[in-house]
């Protein structure tokens, strides 16, 4: 398992969203296409979406997320049963194989933001920290799009 050294910061700019790595192996994990929809107040959860790439030669494991925007952020998975009923549940740890990517997108894995501390307003952004099993963390700046947005290009 790769050892991660905390403290070194490198900024990575992408077409949508910004990621800052808090460890020395930042070239092994990249985040792009980050976005979220505006919320209706704070009474309903928000969600954030992005693609997390492992460009290294060893698996990485996403263990959790943090943000001051929500008191209970978590990675959830939406699934639909044979009768067409959808439900969400915590996804637990997510392993990303070398050279692979995991997409957090509507209808699948997503960053669930429960107990919002403030409304998610269109045109604003917030920071979301991705925590990994080796002690590394990546801070992603998530732009908030309109309430009907369907992706970062809309």
Rosetta blueprint (number, residue, H / E / L):
1 X L
2 X L
3 X L
4 X L
5 X L
6 X E
7 X E
8 X E
9 X E
10 X E
11 X E
12 X E
13 X E
14 X L
15 X L
16 X L
17 X L
18 X E
19 X E
20 X E
21 X E
22 X E
23 X E
24 X L
25 X L
26 X H
27 X H
28 X H
29 X E
30 X E
31 X E
32 X E
33 X E
34 X E
35 X E
36 X E
37 X E
38 X L
39 X L
40 X L
41 X L
42 X L
43 X L
44 X L
45 X L
46 X E
47 X E
48 X E
49 X E
50 X E
51 X E
52 X E
53 X E
54 X E
55 X L
56 X L
57 X L
58 X L
59 X L
60 X E
61 X E
62 X E
63 X E
64 X E
65 X E
66 X E
67 X L
68 X L
69 X L
70 X E
71 X E
72 X E
73 X E
74 X E
75 X E
76 X E
77 X E
78 X E
79 X E
80 X E
81 X L
82 X L
83 X L
84 X L
85 X L
86 X E
87 X E
88 X E
89 X E
90 X E
91 X L
92 X L
93 X L
94 X E
95 X E
96 X E
97 X L
98 X L
99 X L
100 X L
101 X E
102 X E
103 X E
104 X E
105 X L
106 X L
107 X L
108 X L
109 X E
110 X E
111 X E
112 X E
113 X E
114 X E
115 X E
116 X E
117 X L
118 X L
119 X L
120 X L
121 X L
122 X L
123 X L
124 X L
125 X E
126 X E
127 X E
128 X E
129 X E
130 X E
131 X E
132 X E
133 X L
134 X L
135 X L
136 X L
137 X E
138 X E
139 X E
140 X E
141 X E
142 X E
143 X E
144 X E
145 X E
146 X L
147 X L
148 X L
149 X L
150 X L
151 X L
152 X L
153 X L
154 X L
